[in-house]
Amino acid sequence: MKDLSKTTYITSLNLTQLRELVKSFGWEPYRADQILNWVYKRFVTNFEEMTNLSKEQRRFLSDDYSIHSLELVQKVEGGDSTKFLFKTTDGHILETVLIYERDHLTLCVSSQVGCAVGCTFCATTQDGLVRNLRTEEIIDQFLQVQKHAPQKIRNVVFMGMGEPLANYENVKRAVEIMVSPWGLDLSKRRVSISTSGLVHQLRLMAQDPLMRELNLAVSINAPTQELREKLMPLSKTNTL
């Protein structure tokens, strides 16, 4: 049985990286484009479904590479949303929520297991930060929920477990996959980052050609700085 904790996930790579990888196998670079088309446009769950690859190529990928990094352990239906609980390969649980809006679907994704921000009103912070989610774990939330969705998911908001800007590099790589034509091909204006307000990372985001085109929501949560510091201890060093 494949050790998923040591496998390489296709969903951790961008198109350039995957082209270089398949070239190292001695394959034509266009094979990377075919693989990503199967993953992000047809939402296949295994390499055997990639019928424009040879049997040998599919077997090779199946032996050493993976598509999905999360295990769906529970799905809870609500009136206007569905909650999905996933387990990581190291046994941690994370939450993703599909929200049904009038004319579209919005996916609320997690970026960390736990959270270090310490907001007094948030259950996620009670046990502190466990770890950042990797790029493939962020992307896999979308891929797996899409299989259960009644239509194409067009909107994504980083507003689940964790502070997305505290996991900046993995979130940025996931965003690249989400908005690229070879990836999920979402509009940048349909991807939102919800943050408690990490000032340094907000400056990075403002200077980043990719990230600055996204929607940004900063949690205020209080009418005064004094009250905000009580509710969100991080506010003492990240003031309005």
C-alpha positions in Angstrom: 0.0 0.0 0.0 1.2 3.5 -0.9 2.5 5.6 2.1 0.4 8.8 1.6 2.6 10.7 4.1 5.5 10.3 1.7 3.9 10.5 -1.7 4.1 13.5 -4.0 0.8 15.2 -4.7 0.1 16.4 -8.2 -2.0 19.1 -6.6 1.1 20.6 -5.0 2.6 21.5 -8.4 1.9 24.3 -10.9 2.0 23.7 -14.6 5.7 24.6 -15.0 6.7 22.3 -12.2 4.7 19.4 -13.5 6.1 19.9 -17.0 9.6 19.7 -15.6 8.6 16.6 -13.6 7.2 14.7 -16.6 10.3 15.7 -18.7 12.4 14.0 -16.0 10.5 10.8 -16.6 11.4 11.0 -20.3 7.8 12.0 -21.3 6.7 14.8 -23.6 6.0 18.0 -21.7 2.4 18.2 -22.9 1.6 15.2 -20.7 1.6 17.6 -17.8 -1.2 19.6 -19.5 -3.2 16.4 -20.0 -2.8 15.4 -16.3 -3.9 18.8 -15.0 -6.9 18.8 -17.4 -8.1 15.5 -15.9 -7.6 16.8 -12.3 -9.0 20.3 -12.5 -11.5 20.1 -15.4 -12.8 16.6 -15.1 -12.2 16.1 -11.4 -11.0 12.5 -11.7 -10.1 10.7 -8.5 -7.3 8.4 -9.7 -4.7 8.1 -12.5 -6.4 5.1 -14.1 -9.2 7.4 -15.4 -6.7 9.4 -17.4 -7.3 7.4 -20.6 -5.2 9.6 -22.9 -2.1 8.4 -21.0 -0.6 5.0 -21.7 -1.2 2.1 -19.3 2.4 2.2 -18.4 2.3 6.0 -17.6 -0.9 5.6 -15.5 0.7 2.7 -13.6 3.9 4.7 -13.0 1.9 7.7 -11.6 -0.3 5.4 -9.4 2.8 3.9 -7.8 4.5 7.1 -6.7 2.1 10.0 -7.0 -1.4 10.9 -5.6 -4.2 13.3 -6.4 -6.1 13.4 -3.1 -4.5 14.2 0.2 -7.5 14.3 2.5 -10.1 11.7 3.6 -13.7 12.7 3.8 -15.0 11.5 7.2 -18.3 13.3 7.6 -20.8 15.3 5.6 -23.4 17.3 7.4 -26.3 18.8 5.4 -27.8 22.1 6.6 -30.5 24.4 5.2 -28.3 26.7 3.2 -25.0 25.0 3.6 -23.2 21.6 3.8 -20.3 21.0 6.2 -17.5 18.6 5.2 -15.0 17.2 7.8 -11.8 15.9 6.4 -8.9 14.0 7.9 -5.3 14.7 7.0 -2.7 11.9 6.5 -1.3 12.7 10.0 -4.8 12.4 11.6 -5.9 16.0 12.0 -9.5 17.1 11.3 -10.4 20.2 9.3 -13.6 21.7 8.2 -14.8 23.0 4.8 -18.3 24.5 4.2 -20.2 24.7 0.9 -22.6 27.7 1.0 -25.7 27.7 -1.3 -26.4 31.3 -2.4 -29.2 32.5 -4.7 -27.4 32.1 -8.0 -24.1 30.5 -7.1 -22.1 28.4 -4.7 -19.4 29.6 -2.4 -16.8 27.3 -0.8 -15.3 28.3 2.6 -11.9 26.7 2.9 -9.5 26.2 5.8 -5.9 27.2 5.7 -4.6 25.8 9.0 -5.3 23.1 11.5 -6.1 25.2 14.6 -5.1 28.9 14.9 -2.6 31.0 16.8 -4.5 34.3 16.6 -6.5 33.7 19.8 -9.8 35.5 19.1 -12.0 35.0 22.2 -15.1 34.2 20.1 -13.6 31.5 17.9 -13.5 27.8 18.8 -10.7 27.1 16.4 -8.1 28.9 18.5 -8.9 27.0 21.8 -6.1 24.5 21.2 -3.8 26.9 19.4 -2.1 26.3 16.1 -1.4 22.7 15.2 0.1 23.3 11.8 -0.3 25.0 8.4 -2.2 23.2 5.7 -0.1 22.4 2.7 -1.0 23.6 -0.8 -2.4 20.2 -1.8 -4.6 20.0 1.3 -6.2 23.4 0.5 -6.8 22.5 -3.1 -8.2 19.0 -2.2 -10.9 20.7 -0.2 -12.2 22.2 -3.5 -11.7 19.0 -5.5 -13.6 16.8 -3.1 -16.4 19.1 -2.4 -16.9 19.8 -6.1 -17.8 16.1 -6.5 -20.7 16.6 -4.1 -21.8 20.0 -5.4 -24.9 20.4 -7.6 -23.1 22.8 -9.9 -19.7 24.3 -10.6 -18.2 26.1 -7.6 -17.4 29.6 -8.7 -16.6 31.4 -5.5 -14.0 30.6 -2.8 -13.4 32.4 0.5 -10.5 31.6 2.8 -12.6 32.0 6.0 -12.5 28.5 7.5 -10.1 27.2 10.2 -6.9 29.3 10.6 -5.5 32.6 9.6 -4.8 32.5 5.8 -2.2 35.2 5.9 -0.2 33.3 8.5 0.2 30.5 6.0 1.0 33.0 3.2 3.1 30.8 0.8 0.8 27.8 0.8 -2.2 30.0 0.4 -0.6 31.9 -2.5 0.3 28.6 -4.3 -3.2 27.4 -3.8 -4.6 30.7 -5.2 -2.4 30.3 -8.3 -3.9 26.9 -8.9 -7.4 28.2 -8.3 -7.2 31.2 -10.8 -4.9 29.8 -13.5 -6.4 28.6 -16.8 -4.6 25.3 -16.5 -6.1 25.0 -12.9 -9.5 25.6 -11.6 -9.8 28.7 -13.7 -11.7 30.8 -11.2 -12.0 34.6 -11.6 -9.6 36.4 -9.2 -12.5 38.6 -8.2 -14.3 35.5 -7.0 -11.6 34.5 -4.5 -11.6 36.2 -1.1 -9.1 36.3 1.7 -10.6 36.9 5.2 -8.0 37.9 7.7 -7.7 39.1 11.3 -5.3 41.8 10.0 -1.7 40.7 10.0 -0.1 44.0 9.0 3.2 42.6 7.6 1.4 40.0 5.4 -1.1 42.6 4.3 1.8 44.7 3.0 3.1 41.6 1.2 -0.3 41.0 -0.3 -0.5 44.6 -1.5 2.8 44.3 -3.3 2.1 40.8 -4.8 0.8 40.9 -8.5 -1.3 37.9 -7.9 -2.6 38.3 -4.4 -3.5 42.0 -4.6 -6.1 41.2 -7.2 -8.1 39.1 -4.8 -11.0 40.3 -2.6 -9.9 41.2 0.9 -12.0 41.2 4.1 -10.4 42.4 7.3 -12.1 41.4 10.6 -12.8 44.5 12.7 -15.2 42.9 15.3 -15.3 46.0 17.6 -16.0 49.8 17.3 -12.8 50.7 19.3 -9.2 49.6 19.4 -9.5 48.9 23.2 -12.4 46.4 22.7 -10.8 44.9 19.7 -7.7 44.1 21.7 -9.8 42.3 24.3 -11.6 40.2 21.6 -8.5 39.8 19.4 -5.2 39.8 21.3 -3.4 40.0 18.0 -4.7 43.5 17.6 -2.2 44.8 20.2 0.6 44.5 17.7 -1.6 44.8 14.5 -3.6 47.9 15.2 -6.2 49.4 12.9 
